[in-house]
Amino acid sequence: MSDQPDQQTEPSQKKPFLYVVVCASGIAGDVGKLITAAQEANWDVGVVATPQGLGFIDAEAVEAQTGYPIRSAWRMPGDPRPLPPSDAIAVAPATFNTINKWAAGISDTLALGILCEAHGRGIPIAVMPHLNRAQAAHPAYARSLDVLREMGVLIGSYEPHQPKAGGGADRYRWEEALELLTPGLSPRA
């Protein structure tokens, strides 16, 4: 029996579905910018937040914008799947913690579990890091980016900001996630 929802429209009419994985970052409250850009580019969108990331977003506004509940916790066996399967995933903003745990194969949250499985399922992923220069200087970070690149993950171009310097929100290009993903997108079968 398949996990896939019944397809009631022709596959050519089905919008691709994007999971946006949101981490605990000071700019996470602006995730609506990525959701809007994705919807304008004809994607359906669902949000998966890390447990700590939930505190950084307006859950009610995000759910109203996407039309889907935010996922953050594992569902119980037999519970319905609240989101359709993803065609692609954008991790934005991606924190130092999430990037390093994901690259190490740690799957201790729903968000990390989805990311770890996505590689084996061939789902395209773009990661949009958001961290400061002190974190980026840690040797684990460069190694983690190398592992993610080896896995085929597309890495955004954000340059880490100075610690305690306001977080570089003005330089964070949410739409870059879509620019990275769109060329390789193939509709789900």
N, C-alpha and C positions, 0 to 999 in steps of 0.2 A: 504494500500500500504506500502510495507516495505522500510526501510532506507538502507537495505543491498544491496550492489552492486550485479549485476548478477554474479553468479558463473559460469565461463566458463571452469573451470577445475574441476576434481574430488576433493572432499574435502580432500582426503588423499594426494593430490599433492599440495594443497594450503599451502603456508608458513604461519606460524602464524605472525600476525602484532603487532608490539610493538610501542606504543607511548612513546617517551622520552620527559618528561616535564623538561625543562631547566629553572632554576631561575637565578637571577642576583647575581652571585658569581664570585670571582676572578678566579676560576678554570673552569668556564663554557666553556671557549675557548677550553678545552680539550675534549669536549663531543664526538668528533670524535672517541675517544678510545672506548667508549661504543657502538657507532654505528658500528664500525668495528667488535668488539667482537660479537655483536648481528648478524650481517650479516654472520660472519664465523660460527655461531651456527644455521644458516638457518632461521633467522627471516627476514622479511621485516620491515623497520623502517620508522617512520615519526616523526618529531620533532614539539612539541608545546612549544613555549617559552612564559614566562611571558613578559608583555610589557617592563619592565626594563631589563629582561634577554636577549632580542634581542641585546642590546648594548654590550653584553659580548661575543658574538659568531660571527664567520665569516659566515654570512647567506649564501653567495654564495657557499662557500665550503661545508657547511652542506647540502644544497639543491642538489648540484652535487653528494655528497656521497650517499644520500638517494634516489634521483630521485623524490622527492616530495617537494612541497613548504612548508616552515615553516609556521605553524599556530600561530597567536598571537592575532588576533582580531576576534570578532564574524562575521559570514557571514550573509548576508542579506537573508531574506526568498526567496526561489526560486533559490538562487545561488547553483551551484553544490558543493557537498562535496569533498574537495580536498584530503582527506585521507580516506582510507577504515576504517571500524569499528575496534577498537582495540581488540586484544585477551588478552593483558596485558599492564600494564603501569609501567614505571620506572621513578621516579622523581629524577633526578640527574643532577646537585647538587640541593638539597633541602635546601632552606634558612630558617632561623628562622621565617621570616615573612610569607612565604608560609605555613610552617608547622602549625603555630598557626592559621592562617586564615582558612585553610582547616579543621582543627579539630573543629573550631568554626562554620563551615558550611557557611562561607562567600564565595560568588560566584561572586566576582566583576571583574574577568578577565576570559577570555576563559579557561586558564589553570586551574584555581580554579573551574570553572563550570564543566569541564570535570572530575576533581578529585571528586567533590562532587557527581556527577551523577554516577560515576563508582561504588561506593559502592552499590547503589541500583540496579545496573545492574549485580552485581556479578563478575566484572572484577578484576582479581588479580592485586595487586599493590605492588611494592617494592619502598620504599623511602630511599634515600641515603643522610642523612643530611650532610650539610657542614656549620659549624658555629664555632664561637670561644667560649671559656670557659665562658667568661663573659655573653654572650647571653644564653648559656646553663644553667647558674646558675639562670636565671629568673624562678620563679615558674610556669609561664604559659607554658614553654617549656616541662617540665616533664609531666604536665597534658595533654598537647596536644599529646605527644607520647603515653600516656596511652589510650586516646580516639582513636587514630589511631590503636593501637593494638587491642582494643575492636572491631573495625570495620574489623579486619582481615588483616590490612595492615602489610606487612613484613618490618621490620626496619633494615637497614644496621648497620654495626658495627663500623663505623668511630667514633673515639674519638675526641671531639672538641679540636681545637688547641688554643694556647695562643693568646690573642689579639695582633695584630701588629707583628705577628711572621712569616709572609710569607704564611699563609693559609694552611699549611699541605698538599699541593698538592702531595707531594711524598708519603703520606700515604693513599691517597684516592684510593680505589679499585673500579673502574668503573664496572668491570666485576662482582662484588658481586651482583649487581642488577639482572643479569641473573641467577646467582647461586640460588638466593632466589626464582625467579619466575619459573624456569624450572620444578621443581617437581610438582607444582600444575597446570600447563598449560593444558587446554583442548581446542581443536580446536573449533572455532565458528561453529554453525550449519547453 
